Amino acid sequence: MTRSSTRRTKDQLKDYSPSDLRDDAVPADAKPADEPPRIAQVPDELAGERLDKVLAKVFSEFSRSRLQGWIEEGRVLVDGERAKVRQPVPLGATISLVPDLLPEQLAFAPEPEPLHIVYEDDALVVINKPAGMVVHPAAGNWSGTLLNGLLHRYGDAAAGLPRAGIVHRLDKETSGLMVVARTLEAQTDLVRQLQARTVKRRYVAFVWGNMPDDGTIDAPIGRDPRERTRMAVVKTASGKAARTHFRTIDRTTWHGQPVSAIHCDLETGRTHQIRVHCAHIQHPLLGDPVYGHARGKRSIKPLPNDFARQALHAWRLGLIHPETGKDVHWRADVPEDIAALSAELGFGRDDDIDFDDDDDFPDVYEMSEGEGDEDWDDEDDEDDEA
């Protein structure tokens, strides 16, 4: 098997190495709870530029507006002197920055979050994520995430890995299987497998309408230009290639409205992919609070059992084990809320609904060069893939 190498999706800024810390480089009003001072020697090519512009390049992990605020608060010193936003930076200057403690800086802390471990060895762990758990800290969800739980369970080993070993994500309200690496070598291998399409993912979903027996939804996905908190099918340069294969496994009606149960296989891993694709073809997921109104279902009778999330579960996961090279796979039965919803809607009235078929996963998907990158958008309120 040939595996593609990990591809960078964002331009990397220059790495300006900090100089040694100096005692006199800390603002006098810095509080004991503040972050330690960050010290940097200004590169010669930035000499003469405005201070806020220099800071944005030297301390690129912070936004320019945040850096400007810290300058005004006296948290930035240039050669030991309090600085101003628009002042030019002299040649060879040393800059000291004392950031505020920010929610995102406190987010990556161990927390005893319960984790449903399906499988575990020295290279990886497979987790059955419950609905309601965010995978990775982000705005609005700085604690109580899967990442916090991984840091608590695996300690320094997880803390030493990018994103504590997380290689792909599920939406906050999507339940089901995820694989997490326990070593850097395994994480690198699994990321490459995601790009090479050797990680196979199958979902169970309930959608409005009579879905065709099977098919492929091939439509690029990007940020919705009219509402930036949503994703959408975007047929411009900003849209990324996205393909979802589906097969209908049962149909029923709910108060006169047709409903279908489907299996979805992901060929790509775009943000909200299954939800966006199904809504795009006028078959939105039941319970989806963001994309569920594509068929004008605002007036539909509330779903039974107060079901109030998208009806989506990642129930099968297959991959090549990064150490043994063997094909391995796992299955997680649908959770109680989806099972109860299925029964109330009337799925499987004549026969048991075939959630747990034993068909092999489809062959590895062939992707053209450059199409295989997974989405990592830290501006999302939720960490999500499907």
C-alpha positions, 0 to 999 in steps of 0.5 A: 500500500502506498500512503501519501505524506501529510500535507500542510494546509496552512502557510507556516510563518517564520520561526523567530527563536526567543532570546534568553529571559531577562528579569527587567523585561517584565511589566511592573504591573504583571500579576502573579497569575499571568502567563510567563513573559515571552521574549523575542529578538526582533529580526533585522528585516522587521526593523522600522515597522509598527510595533503591532505589525511586528508583534503579529509576525513574531507572536503569530499565535495571537490575533493582532487585535489582542496584541494591540490591546496588550500594548495599550495595557502595558503588557508589551515592553520594547527594550525594557520600556513601555511601548505604543501601538504605532511606534516603529521598532528599532533595529535589534530591539528585544520585545517582552510580552506578558499575555493574559490568561485566556480561556483557550490557554487554560483549556488544555488541562487534564479533566476526569471525563468518562471515556467509553473505551472500545479497544486499547493498545500501546499504539491507539485507542478506539473510543465510543464518543457519546452525543453531547461531548465536544472532541477538542476545546474551542470557543464556547467549549473550553472544558469537558472535552474528549481531549481533556479526558485523554490528558487525564487518562494518559497524562504526559504521553497524551500531552506530548502529542499534537491534539493529545493524539486526536486524528479525526473528529465527530460533531458534538451531537454525533455519537460513535467511534473515533480512533486516537493515537497513543504515539507520535508514530501512530498518529503520523501513520493514521493521519496518512491513512486518512489522506490515503482513504484506508480509514473506513467510516460508516454511519447510521443516519435517519433522514426526512423523505424517501431516500434513493436506494443508494448513491453518491453525493459529490458536492464541494463543501465550504463556509456558508458565505451568507452565514459563517457559522454554517457549512454549505455546498459551495461551488467556488474555489473555497469549496473543498471536494467532498463525497458521501456514499449512501445506502437506504436500509429501511423506510417508514412514515412519521405523521404522514412524513416519509423517513429513511434510515441510511448507511453513509460511508465517508470518502472525505472528512469535511466539517458537517459533511453528512449533515450538509450533503443530506440537506443539500439533496433535500433529505436533512437529518432528523433532529438536526438543529442547524440543517434540519429545515431544508424541507420546511420541517419547522411545522413537523410534529416533535420527534418522539422521546424528546429527541433533540439532536441530529440522528447520526451515529458513527457505528463502524470504523476500520483501518490498518493497524499502524504497528501490525499492518493488519486490517482491524475494525470495530462496531458500536451499536446505536445508542439508546436514544437512537434505538428508541427513536427507531422503534417509535418511528416504526423502523423494522416493523416487519423485520429488525432494522439492519443496522448491524449488517456484516457486509465488508466495507467498500474498497479504498476510495481513490482520491486525486492528488491534493484532495485528501486533507482532513478539515481542522478549523479551530474557529468552529464552535464545535469540533466536528467531521460529520 
